[in-house]
Amino acid sequence: MELKEKEIHLLTTISNLRFMSTQQIHSIHGYNGKYGANVTRRKLKSLEETGYLKSWQPSKYDQKVFYLSKKGAEEIALFHGIENMKTVTKSNTTLHQLMVTEIYVGLRNCNIGKIRRFILNQLVGVAIADAFIEYQVGDKNKLIFLEVDRATERISIIMDKLKQYQEACESGWWQVKFGIFPEVCFVTTSDTRKRSLLKLKEQCQFRVNVMTLDEFTVKPESII
């Protein structure tokens, strides 16, 4: 099967984000029209059957989650001239990564600006942010360290990570490079967890934003 340009772009997006659900893929690369979602599903099925994609379904009630196969990675590496391109496998962090992807999709489809950078697993001193985001609105750029929170970690672990961010802020490296220390933004799963994270915000000497995934979904620009 010879890949078309649209399919190369689709595989590249999945490669960059690691894991994507059917709906997330459709919202970026989907076909228009009444039956567009069905066309997207058939295309993904074809790419899986020809060995470019792999998938799994968290439960019978959930959408399929797609990720690049070794064959798909080789094709994308050849197209972009990348050597030793790594592939991923499903793990207990896959659902976490899907939430990160949801933020990308929401910002990608938001009409107030454009994504200039969306770098996964950004090292910030000794902390690792889920993503470093640079989002341009007009002639201004908003810088964000994204922290997706599925409420699976103890609050004490979150506190330790905020201390690591504080150390990174005090180092001044980001301020020299970008003129400002990026805002740390938590996107979590419930109002209860949001309230717990907001209490931690009061102890920080850098900007922290906290919202639920539902709030972001309704108004993606609220993260900006």
Beta strands, then each sheet from edge to edge (+ up, - down):
strand 1: 20-21
strand 2: 53-56
strand 3: 65-68
strand 4: 114-124
strand 5: 127-137
strand 6: 140-148
strand 7: 183-188
strand 8: 208-212
sheet 1: 1+ 3- 2+
sheet 2: 4+ 5- 6+ 7+ 8+
end
